[in-house]
């Protein structure tokens, strides 16, 4: 019985060795192999590409050499053939192709040409004889002279310019009354018995028949609405805007000529933006000038471009010197009138602008003592046409 327990001890030994299985988890060695393979492939790839590139270069070189050789042989062949042709011509082999028939044809052609020349020579004196017979008398010579020497046409400039009339004795004063659109306003101007120049609105919301006020008048102006910085003023009927095209501005100028056939002078109503825009004002000035108008600058803005444009056209710059009724009271208007008289004495003339207010008419009627030192005239008496 003592032998059996010894066998149990031997069986217990392998059981102690079983827990050592986790040693099999060490597998990092297997991961290193693909890394070495990738590195090897990266190093070998450029070597193959270099071989291909060298191969392509060699192919191009061989082709180039082959083309050069072919060109050399081709040139040699052309030179040889040309030399053979020259030698044939020198020997007379080529001339043998010229047959007797061709010789006869050439001789006949030469004879025909000689006959044609002879006929032409004989025809010339005949033409001279006919010309002598057909020669007419003096009337036909006049016709020939008109064809050979046409009468030169002198182009005259139809545009008339305004030139300042020199004063003789007294300084002159022009008073323009703007914003005229009603018969009552015209009646008030006439009631002053003064030489006041009314500036009449074209048809607008104020009066669509305002242009009829100019009928029978010798001295008047057109008061043209033009773009200003005020939306209220710009909403007036047919106000000229700086965004208008050349054609639109020209159409407006032609329309003004139809409405006022006898008008000569135009000044701007508001228009601080328009007169300050060189391109827009240039278009308008040119269009009005072609219609026979003279533009009078009301100078509603200090940066007006009308002076520069008038000088560019070679015209006299006509502009307002002073406003007389910015404030509606008689003392203020009298003060402005006295300033206008002083300006007229200084430079020989002055242009003042007022409006058809009752106060303005009253102030003008009672300003006889102020106006006694100047000659009150209409604007078309200040400038003459040239």
DOMI-862746 format. One record per residue (C-alpha): residue in three letters; x, y, z; residue number from 1; chain. Coordinates in steps of 0.1 Angstrom, whole numbers, always signed. Layout:
% residues N
<ALA <X Y Z> NUM A>
...
//
This chain:
% residues 386
<UNK <+0 +0 +0> 1 A>
<UNK <+29 +24 +4> 2 A>
<UNK <+37 +24 -34> 3 A>
<UNK <+4 +40 -45> 4 A>
<UNK <+8 +74 -28> 5 A>
<UNK <+41 +79 -47> 6 A>
<UNK <+22 +77 -80> 7 A>
<UNK <-1 +105 -69> 8 A>
<UNK <+28 +128 -63> 9 A>
<UNK <+40 +123 -99> 10 A>
<UNK <+5 +131 -112> 11 A>
<UNK <+4 +164 -93> 12 A>
<UNK <+35 +178 -110> 13 A>
<UNK <+20 +184 -145> 14 A>
<UNK <-9 +203 -129> 15 A>
<UNK <+15 +229 -115> 16 A>
<UNK <+29 +235 -150> 17 A>
<UNK <-5 +243 -167> 18 A>
<UNK <-9 +280 -155> 19 A>
<UNK <+22 +291 -176> 20 A>
<UNK <+1 +295 -208> 21 A>
<UNK <+1 +333 -209> 22 A>
<UNK <+37 +332 -222> 23 A>
<UNK <+22 +325 -257> 24 A>
<UNK <+9 +362 -259> 25 A>
<UNK <+43 +376 -270> 26 A>
<UNK <+37 +383 -307> 27 A>
<UNK <+54 +416 -314> 28 A>
<UNK <+81 +397 -334> 29 A>
<UNK <+55 +389 -361> 30 A>
<UNK <+46 +426 -365> 31 A>
<UNK <+82 +436 -374> 32 A>
<UNK <+83 +416 -405> 33 A>
<UNK <+58 +436 -426> 34 A>
<UNK <+76 +469 -416> 35 A>
<UNK <+109 +456 -431> 36 A>
<UNK <+91 +445 -463> 37 A>
<UNK <+75 +480 -468> 38 A>
<UNK <+109 +497 -464> 39 A>
<UNK <+124 +474 -489> 40 A>
<UNK <+97 +481 -515> 41 A>
<UNK <+101 +518 -510> 42 A>
<UNK <+138 +516 -517> 43 A>
<UNK <+134 +494 -548> 44 A>
<UNK <+106 +515 -565> 45 A>
<UNK <+128 +545 -575> 46 A>
<UNK <+154 +522 -591> 47 A>
<UNK <+129 +509 -615> 48 A>
<UNK <+117 +543 -625> 49 A>
<UNK <+152 +555 -632> 50 A>
<UNK <+156 +526 -656> 51 A>
<UNK <+124 +535 -674> 52 A>
<UNK <+134 +572 -677> 53 A>
<UNK <+168 +562 -692> 54 A>
<UNK <+151 +539 -716> 55 A>
<UNK <+129 +567 -729> 56 A>
<UNK <+158 +591 -733> 57 A>
<UNK <+177 +565 -753> 58 A>
<UNK <+147 +560 -776> 59 A>
<UNK <+144 +597 -783> 60 A>
<UNK <+181 +600 -790> 61 A>
<UNK <+179 +570 -815> 62 A>
<UNK <+149 +586 -832> 63 A>
<UNK <+167 +620 -835> 64 A>
<UNK <+198 +604 -850> 65 A>
<UNK <+176 +584 -875> 66 A>
<UNK <+158 +616 -886> 67 A>
<UNK <+191 +634 -891> 68 A>
<UNK <+204 +606 -913> 69 A>
<UNK <+172 +606 -934> 70 A>
<UNK <+174 +644 -939> 71 A>
<UNK <+210 +641 -950> 72 A>
<UNK <+202 +614 -976> 73 A>
<UNK <+171 +633 -988> 74 A>
<UNK <+191 +665 -994> 75 A>
<UNK <+218 +645 -1012> 76 A>
<UNK <+192 +630 -1035> 77 A>
<UNK <+176 +664 -1043> 78 A>
<UNK <+210 +679 -1051> 79 A>
<UNK <+219 +651 -1074> 80 A>
<UNK <+186 +653 -1093> 81 A>
<UNK <+189 +691 -1097> 82 A>
<UNK <+225 +686 -1111> 83 A>
<UNK <+212 +660 -1136> 84 A>
<UNK <+185 +684 -1148> 85 A>
<UNK <+210 +712 -1152> 86 A>
<UNK <+233 +689 -1172> 87 A>
<UNK <+204 +679 -1194> 88 A>
<UNK <+196 +716 -1202> 89 A>
<UNK <+232 +722 -1210> 90 A>
<UNK <+233 +693 -1234> 91 A>
<UNK <+201 +704 -1252> 92 A>
<UNK <+181 +673 -1242> 93 A>
<UNK <+153 +693 -1228> 94 A>
<UNK <+150 +716 -1258> 95 A>
<UNK <+143 +687 -1280> 96 A>
<UNK <+108 +686 -1266> 97 A>
<UNK <+101 +719 -1283> 98 A>
<UNK <+84 +708 -1316> 99 A>
<UNK <+80 +725 -1350> 100 A>
<UNK <+43 +730 -1344> 101 A>
<UNK <+50 +751 -1314> 102 A>
<UNK <+74 +772 -1334> 103 A>
<UNK <+47 +778 -1361> 104 A>
<UNK <+21 +787 -1334> 105 A>
<UNK <+45 +812 -1318> 106 A>
<UNK <+52 +829 -1351> 107 A>
<UNK <+15 +832 -1359> 108 A>
<UNK <+9 +848 -1325> 109 A>
<UNK <+37 +873 -1331> 110 A>
<UNK <+21 +883 -1365> 111 A>
<UNK <-13 +888 -1349> 112 A>
<UNK <+2 +910 -1322> 113 A>
<UNK <+19 +932 -1348> 114 A>
<UNK <-14 +936 -1367> 115 A>
<UNK <-32 +947 -1335> 116 A>
<UNK <-5 +973 -1328> 117 A>
<UNK <-8 +987 -1363> 118 A>
<UNK <-46 +990 -1360> 119 A>
<UNK <-42 +1008 -1327> 120 A>
<UNK <-17 +1032 -1342> 121 A>
<UNK <-41 +1040 -1371> 122 A>
<UNK <-70 +1044 -1348> 123 A>
<UNK <-54 +1072 -1328> 124 A>
<UNK <-55 +1099 -1354> 125 A>
<UNK <-91 +1091 -1361> 126 A>
<UNK <-100 +1097 -1325> 127 A>
<UNK <-83 +1131 -1327> 128 A>
<UNK <-103 +1140 -1358> 129 A>
<UNK <-136 +1131 -1342> 130 A>
<UNK <-127 +1151 -1312> 131 A>
<UNK <-121 +1181 -1333> 132 A>
<UNK <-154 +1177 -1350> 133 A>
<UNK <-173 +1172 -1318> 134 A>
<UNK <-156 +1202 -1301> 135 A>
<UNK <-185 +1224 -1290> 136 A>
<UNK <-186 +1262 -1286> 137 A>
<UNK <-182 +1282 -1254> 138 A>
<UNK <-213 +1268 -1236> 139 A>
<UNK <-198 +1233 -1233> 140 A>
<UNK <-166 +1247 -1219> 141 A>
<UNK <-185 +1262 -1190> 142 A>
<UNK <-200 +1228 -1182> 143 A>
<UNK <-165 +1212 -1182> 144 A>
<UNK <-152 +1240 -1159> 145 A>
<UNK <-179 +1233 -1133> 146 A>
<UNK <-170 +1196 -1132> 147 A>
<UNK <-133 +1201 -1130> 148 A>
<UNK <-134 +1231 -1106> 149 A>
<UNK <-163 +1227 -1082> 150 A>
<UNK <-174 +1258 -1063> 151 A>
<UNK <-162 +1254 -1026> 152 A>
<UNK <-190 +1254 -1001> 153 A>
<UNK <-183 +1275 -970> 154 A>
<UNK <-199 +1261 -939> 155 A>
<UNK <-212 +1288 -916> 156 A>
<UNK <-218 +1284 -879> 157 A>
<UNK <-255 +1288 -874> 158 A>
<UNK <-251 +1292 -836> 159 A>
<UNK <-252 +1328 -825> 160 A>
<UNK <-233 +1339 -794> 161 A>
<UNK <-242 +1364 -768> 162 A>
<UNK <-218 +1393 -765> 163 A>
<UNK <-219 +1420 -738> 164 A>
<UNK <-230 +1454 -751> 165 A>
<UNK <-206 +1481 -738> 166 A>
<UNK <-222 +1507 -717> 167 A>
<UNK <-220 +1543 -728> 168 A>
<UNK <-232 +1565 -699> 169 A>
<UNK <-248 +1547 -669> 170 A>
<UNK <-242 +1513 -654> 171 A>
<UNK <-269 +1488 -663> 172 A>
<UNK <-289 +1465 -641> 173 A>
<UNK <-310 +1435 -651> 174 A>
<UNK <-337 +1422 -627> 175 A>
<UNK <-350 +1387 -635> 176 A>
<UNK <-382 +1374 -619> 177 A>
<UNK <-381 +1336 -616> 178 A>
<UNK <-409 +1310 -610> 179 A>
<UNK <-435 +1327 -633> 180 A>
<UNK <-463 +1303 -642> 181 A>
<UNK <-496 +1322 -638> 182 A>
<UNK <-513 +1351 -655> 183 A>
<UNK <-517 +1369 -621> 184 A>
<UNK <-479 +1369 -617> 185 A>
<UNK <-474 +1384 -651> 186 A>
<UNK <-500 +1411 -643> 187 A>
<UNK <-481 +1420 -611> 188 A>
<UNK <-449 +1423 -630> 189 A>
<UNK <-465 +1446 -656> 190 A>
<UNK <-481 +1467 -628> 191 A>
<UNK <-446 +1478 -616> 192 A>
<UNK <-440 +1496 -649> 193 A>
<UNK <-403 +1486 -646> 194 A>
<UNK <-382 +1467 -671> 195 A>
<UNK <-383 +1433 -653> 196 A>
<UNK <-374 +1401 -673> 197 A>
<UNK <-399 +1373 -664> 198 A>
<UNK <-384 +1338 -664> 199 A>
<UNK <-414 +1314 -672> 200 A>
<UNK <-417 +1278 -661> 201 A>
<UNK <-422 +1252 -689> 202 A>
<UNK <-455 +1233 -685> 203 A>
<UNK <-457 +1216 -650> 204 A>
<UNK <-481 +1207 -622> 205 A>
<UNK <-483 +1244 -614> 206 A>
<UNK <-497 +1252 -649> 207 A>
<UNK <-497 +1229 -679> 208 A>
<UNK <-503 +1260 -701> 209 A>
<UNK <-476 +1282 -687> 210 A>
<UNK <-458 +1285 -720> 211 A>
<UNK <-487 +1305 -734> 212 A>
<UNK <-476 +1334 -711> 213 A>
<UNK <-448 +1340 -735> 214 A>
<UNK <-471 +1348 -764> 215 A>
<UNK <-466 +1384 -776> 216 A>
<UNK <-437 +1390 -752> 217 A>
<UNK <-405 +1404 -766> 218 A>
<UNK <-384 +1401 -734> 219 A>
<UNK <-386 +1369 -713> 220 A>
<UNK <-367 +1338 -703> 221 A>
<UNK <-373 +1301 -697> 222 A>
<UNK <-370 +1289 -661> 223 A>
<UNK <-358 +1252 -664> 224 A>
<UNK <-362 +1228 -635> 225 A>
<UNK <-329 +1209 -629> 226 A>
<UNK <-318 +1184 -603> 227 A>
<UNK <-310 +1197 -568> 228 A>
<UNK <-302 +1181 -534> 229 A>
<UNK <-339 +1182 -525> 230 A>
<UNK <-363 +1154 -533> 231 A>
<UNK <-392 +1177 -531> 232 A>
<UNK <-378 +1200 -559> 233 A>
<UNK <-367 +1170 -580> 234 A>
<UNK <-402 +1157 -581> 235 A>
<UNK <-413 +1186 -602> 236 A>
<UNK <-426 +1177 -637> 237 A>
<UNK <-398 +1169 -662> 238 A>
<UNK <-370 +1180 -640> 239 A>
<UNK <-336 +1174 -657> 240 A>
<UNK <-316 +1147 -639> 241 A>
<UNK <-279 +1140 -641> 242 A>
<UNK <-286 +1104 -649> 243 A>
<UNK <-303 +1113 -682> 244 A>
<UNK <-286 +1103 -714> 245 A>
<UNK <-274 +1126 -742> 246 A>
<UNK <-304 +1117 -763> 247 A>
<UNK <-329 +1125 -734> 248 A>
<UNK <-313 +1159 -728> 249 A>
<UNK <-313 +1167 -765> 250 A>
<UNK <-350 +1158 -767> 251 A>
<UNK <-358 +1181 -738> 252 A>
<UNK <-339 +1210 -755> 253 A>
<UNK <-358 +1204 -787> 254 A>
<UNK <-391 +1203 -768> 255 A>
<UNK <-383 +1237 -752> 256 A>
<UNK <-377 +1252 -786> 257 A>
<UNK <-411 +1240 -797> 258 A>
<UNK <-428 +1253 -766> 259 A>
<UNK <-410 +1287 -767> 260 A>
<UNK <-402 +1294 -804> 261 A>
<UNK <-390 +1330 -797> 262 A>
<UNK <-371 +1323 -765> 263 A>
<UNK <-334 +1332 -763> 264 A>
<UNK <-323 +1328 -727> 265 A>
<UNK <-327 +1300 -702> 266 A>
<UNK <-317 +1299 -665> 267 A>
<UNK <-319 +1270 -640> 268 A>
<UNK <-345 +1265 -614> 269 A>
<UNK <-327 +1250 -583> 270 A>
<UNK <-302 +1227 -601> 271 A>
<UNK <-274 +1227 -576> 272 A>
<UNK <-266 +1191 -583> 273 A>
<UNK <-270 +1193 -621> 274 A>
<UNK <-249 +1224 -626> 275 A>
<UNK <-222 +1209 -603> 276 A>
<UNK <-219 +1178 -625> 277 A>
<UNK <-195 +1186 -654> 278 A>
<UNK <-206 +1158 -678> 279 A>
<UNK <-244 +1163 -674> 280 A>
<UNK <-240 +1201 -676> 281 A>
<UNK <-218 +1198 -707> 282 A>
<UNK <-245 +1177 -725> 283 A>
<UNK <-272 +1202 -716> 284 A>
<UNK <-251 +1233 -726> 285 A>
<UNK <-243 +1217 -760> 286 A>
<UNK <-279 +1207 -766> 287 A>
<UNK <-292 +1242 -757> 288 A>
<UNK <-266 +1259 -778> 289 A>
<UNK <-276 +1238 -809> 290 A>
<UNK <-312 +1250 -803> 291 A>
<UNK <-302 +1286 -802> 292 A>
<UNK <-304 +1292 -765> 293 A>
<UNK <-280 +1311 -741> 294 A>
<UNK <-277 +1295 -707> 295 A>
<UNK <-278 +1319 -677> 296 A>
<UNK <-262 +1304 -646> 297 A>
<UNK <-284 +1312 -616> 298 A>
<UNK <-254 +1301 -594> 299 A>
<UNK <-274 +1280 -569> 300 A>
<UNK <-241 +1264 -559> 301 A>
<UNK <-206 +1277 -556> 302 A>
<UNK <-191 +1247 -575> 303 A>
<UNK <-210 +1253 -607> 304 A>
<UNK <-192 +1241 -638> 305 A>
<UNK <-210 +1264 -663> 306 A>
<UNK <-182 +1290 -664> 307 A>
<UNK <-156 +1264 -675> 308 A>
<UNK <-180 +1249 -701> 309 A>
<UNK <-189 +1283 -716> 310 A>
<UNK <-152 +1291 -719> 311 A>
<UNK <-145 +1257 -736> 312 A>
<UNK <-172 +1266 -762> 313 A>
<UNK <-157 +1301 -766> 314 A>
<UNK <-189 +1317 -753> 315 A>
<UNK <-195 +1346 -729> 316 A>
<UNK <-203 +1334 -694> 317 A>
<UNK <-237 +1348 -683> 318 A>
<UNK <-245 +1345 -646> 319 A>
<UNK <-265 +1359 -617> 320 A>
<UNK <-247 +1384 -594> 321 A>
<UNK <-272 +1386 -565> 322 A>
<UNK <-305 +1374 -551> 323 A>
<UNK <-327 +1402 -538> 324 A>
<UNK <-355 +1384 -519> 325 A>
<UNK <-341 +1355 -499> 326 A>
<UNK <-359 +1371 -470> 327 A>
<UNK <-395 +1383 -475> 328 A>
<UNK <-394 +1419 -462> 329 A>
<UNK <-390 +1452 -479> 330 A>
<UNK <-359 +1465 -459> 331 A>
<UNK <-340 +1434 -468> 332 A>
<UNK <-350 +1436 -505> 333 A>
<UNK <-340 +1473 -506> 334 A>
<UNK <-306 +1464 -491> 335 A>
<UNK <-300 +1437 -517> 336 A>
<UNK <-310 +1462 -545> 337 A>
<UNK <-285 +1487 -532> 338 A>
<UNK <-258 +1460 -533> 339 A>
<UNK <-268 +1452 -569> 340 A>
<UNK <-265 +1488 -579> 341 A>
<UNK <-230 +1490 -563> 342 A>
<UNK <-220 +1459 -583> 343 A>
<UNK <-233 +1475 -615> 344 A>
<UNK <-213 +1506 -608> 345 A>
<UNK <-182 +1486 -602> 346 A>
<UNK <-181 +1464 -633> 347 A>
<UNK <-206 +1483 -656> 348 A>
<UNK <-235 +1459 -652> 349 A>
<UNK <-251 +1434 -628> 350 A>
<UNK <-278 +1407 -629> 351 A>
<UNK <-302 +1403 -600> 352 A>
<UNK <-328 +1376 -595> 353 A>
<UNK <-361 +1379 -575> 354 A>
<UNK <-394 +1361 -574> 355 A>
<UNK <-430 +1371 -580> 356 A>
<UNK <-439 +1376 -543> 357 A>
<UNK <-461 +1405 -533> 358 A>
<UNK <-434 +1418 -510> 359 A>
<UNK <-409 +1417 -538> 360 A>
<UNK <-432 +1437 -562> 361 A>
<UNK <-439 +1463 -534> 362 A>
<UNK <-402 +1467 -527> 363 A>
<UNK <-394 +1472 -564> 364 A>
<UNK <-421 +1498 -568> 365 A>
<UNK <-408 +1518 -538> 366 A>
<UNK <-371 +1515 -549> 367 A>
<UNK <-370 +1545 -572> 368 A>
<UNK <-344 +1563 -552> 369 A>
<UNK <-321 +1532 -551> 370 A>
<UNK <-324 +1525 -588> 371 A>
<UNK <-319 +1561 -600> 372 A>
<UNK <-281 +1557 -605> 373 A>
<UNK <-284 +1527 -629> 374 A>
<UNK <-302 +1520 -661> 375 A>
<UNK <-327 +1492 -657> 376 A>
<UNK <-328 +1471 -688> 377 A>
<UNK <-340 +1437 -701> 378 A>
<UNK <-314 +1408 -703> 379 A>
<UNK <-315 +1407 -741> 380 A>
<UNK <-306 +1444 -741> 381 A>
<UNK <-275 +1436 -721> 382 A>
<UNK <-262 +1411 -746> 383 A>
<UNK <-263 +1413 -784> 384 A>
<UNK <-261 +1384 -808> 385 A>
<UNK <-230 +1378 -828> 386 A>
//
